[in-house]
Amino acid sequence: MEAILLVGGAGTRLRPLTLTTPKPMLPLAGIPFITHQLLRAGQAGVDHVVLATSYRAEMFRDHFGDGAELGLAVSYAVEDEPLGTGGALRNAADHLRGDGPVIILNGDVLGGLDLVALVDHHRRGDADVTLHLRRVPDPSAYGCVTTDAEGRVLAFDEKTDSPATDQVNAGTYVFSRSALSEIPPGRVVSVERETFPQLIGAGRRVLSLHDEAYWLDIGTPAAYVRGNCDLVTGLVPSAALHSSPAASLVMVGAKVADDVELSGGTVVGHGAEVGAGARLSRCVIFDDARIGAGARLSDTAIGRGARIGAGAVVEGVLLGDGAEVPPGTRIVHR
């Protein structure tokens, strides 16, 4: 079994954190986000993963190498210029080794989808492509997918103000090798706007699997913080975590004063320090950051090496690496 993991995006919505680190390499519960995805793929029987990279591509290879430490073979398909979702898949397909169906994972999605069930559904239906779908309250921000009673995809409408359904593309697929090979090479291609509509128009077997397991697009600051906290508190399972669900996660080398209150799934990174009397709820504190005594933080991510002064109040904010907040400052985003 093989998989392609799309990790080429620049993560502009998570700036300034992504100015120095690709979004898929940002820590979730203390480890790079895609570690959770890679190990989940391994649990489903995947033994070879191709990382489709572009932005700061070298950071992926430097961290994961050949994948042996995760029990996987990891290859790298680097785009000199971004090729879109379809172009990235076509570029990565050249690095595949087998001829069976390929799981496509999105570097934005934290989820609990049963990948084995998705592949089995694809095989039983003799599909060209199988899409994971779910229902959301506001489908206008997603690709909306219309299906028949048997789950065959009839239409794919990418981000429309007048969605015909609340079923949306959840960003995980299974492609047959023939469907991958038909994507035009060497140019920008969107699977959402080009590949899927063309396959449907040609009468190819594009199937769907509806699943309501945990699913979160971590691409916004609020969602990024939530994903961290949900992993720590056990709302989403991960093979990468060996600790039991808890109110907080303090990484090795962090220093937290005895009377500090950590709650809501707060993560304190390696080498970080939290001063006496501080209160942190639903926060992500990156490595080597310093939180001053008596500070109050909630729903916030604090970048690597940042400094939050004593008594400061920070709520609903994302601060980049090396940021400084003077003592007593109040920063609240509503």
N, C-alpha and C positions, 0 to 999 in steps of 0.2 A: 504494500500500500504506500502511495506517495501523496504528498501535499505540497501546495504552493502557498506561501504566506506573503500577502501583499503588505510591504512595509516601506514603501517609497515616498510617502507623503511628507510634507514639511511641517505639518501640525501647527499651522498659523494661529488657530484659535487658542492654542496653549502657550503662546508667547507671553512672557520672555523665557519660560522654561525650555522651550524647544529651540531657542537661538543657539544653544550649546549641545543639545541632546535630541536625537530623533524621538518623536512621540512614542513609538513602540519600545524604545529603550528607557523611557521614564520609569521610575520604580513604582510598582504596585505591591503593597505589603512587603516592601524592602528589597524586591528583586525586579529586574527588568520585566516590563509588562509581558513581552512575548515569551518569556520563560513559561508562564502559565499556559499559553497557547501551545507551545511546543510539547510540553509534557502531556497536555490533554490529547494532542494528536497521537503521541506515543501510546497512551492508554488505549486508543481506538485501533491500534495495530499498525499505525504509520511507522515506517522505519527510515524513510528518506524525505526530507523537507527541503524545498528550494525557497530561499528568501529572495523575493523580488525587491531589490533595493535601489535607491537613487540618492536621496538626501542623506549626507554624512554616512555613506555606505560603509566606510572603513570601520566604523564603530561596531557594526554587527559582527564582522569577521574577527575583529580584535577580541570581542567578548566570547563568542560562541565557537570560534575555530571550526573544527570539522564535526562538532556536535557530539563527540564521543562521551563527554562528561554527562550528557543528558540521555545517553543510550540511543542516540539517533545518528544518522548520516545527514549532515547539513551542507548544502551547496549554495552558491551565491550567483544570482543573475543581476548584474549591475547595469542600470540605464544611464548612459551619458547625459541624456536629456529625458525628462519625464515623458512617458508614453501613454499615460492614462491607464485605467484599470485593465482594459482589453489588451493594449499594447504591452503592458507589464506581464500579463499572463502568457502572451505569445512568446515574449522574450525568455521567460522562465521555462517554458515548455521544452526548449532546446536542451535544458539541463536534466530533464527527467530520464529515468533509466529503464522503466518498464513500459508496458502497453495497456495497463488496466486503468480504471477510473481514477481521477485525481480530485482530492479534496482541496477546495479553495477557501482559505481563511483570510479574514480581513484584519489588518493591524489596528483597527479602531475598536474591535468588538470583544468585550468580556462576556462570556456566556457559559451556560451549562447544557447546551444542545447535545443530544446523544448522537455523536458522529457515526457510530456504528449503524444506528437505525437509519440515518440519512443515506449512507452508502447502500445498505440493504434495500431501501426503497428505490433507489436509483437503479440497482441491478434488476430487481424484480420487475420494474416497469420498462426495462430495456430503453432507458432514457438517453438522450444526447446530453441534456443538462438537467439537474435537479436543484431547485432553489429552496432554501429555508425561509419560510414566511412566518410572520406573527401579526397580531392585531395591535394597533396603538390608538390612543385617543385622538391624536392630531396627525393624520397620515400625510399632510401637505408637505412635510419636511423630508419625506422619503420617497423612494420609488414604489409606486402602488401597483399591485399585481392582481389582475382579474383571472379567476380560474373557473373551470366547470365543476360539476358535482363530483367528478373523479379526481380532481386536483390537477388536471392538465392546464397549463398556463395559456390563456387566451390573449392577454394583452399586458404590456409592461409600459407604464407611464412614469417617467422620471420627474419627480418633484413638480407637481401641478397644484395650482390654487383651487382646483375643483376636482378633488380625487373621486374616482368612481367606486372606491372600496376602501375599507380600513385595513385591508391586508397589505403589508409592506414587505419589501425586500430586506431581510435581516442580515445580509452580507456574507453568508456561508453557502457554498455551492459544491456540487459534484459535477465535474465535466468528464465526458468521454474523451479519449485521446483524439478521436476524429474531429470533435467539435473544437478542441483547442487548436488543432492544426489548421482549421479553416479561418482563424483570425488572421487578418493580413499582417505580415511581419514588417518591422522597421518603420512603423508610423504610429501616431497617436490614435488610439481606439478606445472608446468607452463601451464596456459591456452593457451598461445600462441603457445607453442611447442608441447603440448601433448593433452589438452582437445579439442581445436578447430579442429585440424587435425583428431582426432579420431571420433568426432561427424560427421564431413564431410564424412570421409571414411565409416562410418556406414550408410550413407544415411539419417541421421537425418535432421530435418528442421532447418538449420542455415541460417537466413535471415539477410538482411542489410538495413539500412536507410542512404542514402546519405544526408548530411546536411552541409552547408557552413557557419553556424553561427560562431561568434567569437570563436576561439579555440587557446589555448596556453599551451604548456608544460612548466611549470615554473621551470624545474629542473636545468637550467644553470644560472649562475650569470646574464647574459644579459637579459634572459627571466624573471627572478625573478623581476628585476628592471622594465622591461617593463610592467609586469602584474600589479604592483603597480600603475604605471603612467597611464595605460589604464583605470583602475578603477576610478582614481581621475578625469581624463579628460572626462569620460563618454563613452569611446569607447566600454566598456563592462558593461552591466547592472548588478546590484546586489541589492537584497532585504536587504542586510545588511547595505547599505549606505543610509543615509537620507539627505545628502547634494546634492546640484546641481553640475553638472560638473564644474570644476574649473582648474586653472593653478597650484594650490597647495592645500595641506591639512595640516593644522597645528592642532595637537591634543591638548586637554585640558592640561594646565600646561606647555606647551612649551613657551619659551621666544625668540622672534625674533625681532631684532633691526628694527627700523622704515625704514631704508634705505636699508634693505636686499632685494635682488631680487630672488624670487622663481618662477620657471617656469617648463613647460613640465610635470606637474603632480607630482612634488616633494612632498614627505611626510616628515613631521617633527614630531617625536614621542613625547609621554608624557614626560614632564620634560626635554626635550632637549633644548639647547640654541644655537642660531646662532648670531654671533657677527656683529658689524656694518660693512657695506660695503661688506658683503659676497655675492657671487653669486652662486646659486645652481640651476642646470637644470637637470631634469630627475634623481633625487636622492631619496634614501630611508634612512632617518636618524632615527635610532632606539632610544628608550627611553633613556633619561639621557645622550645622547651624547653631546659633546661640539664642536662647529665649530667656530674657531677663526675669529677675525675681518679680513676682506679683503680676506678670503679664496675663492678659485674658485673650485667648484666641479661639475662634470657632469657624468651622466651614472654610478653612483656609489652607493653602499650600505655601510653604516657605522654602525657597530654593537653597541650594548647596552653599554653605558658608555664609548665609545671611545672618544679620544681627537684629534682634528685636529688643528694644530697650526696656528697662524695668518699668513696670506699671503700664505699658502700652496696651491698647485695646485694638485688635485686628479681627474683623469679621467679614467673611465672604470675599476674600481677596486672594489673588495669586501673585506672589512676589518672586522675582527671579534670583538667580545665583548672585551672591554677594550683596544683596539689597540691605539697606540699613534703615531702621525705623527708630528715631530718637526716643528716649525715655518719656513716658507720659503721653505719647502721641495717640490719637484716636483715628483709625481708618476703618470705616464701615461702608460696605457696598450693599445696597438693597436692590 
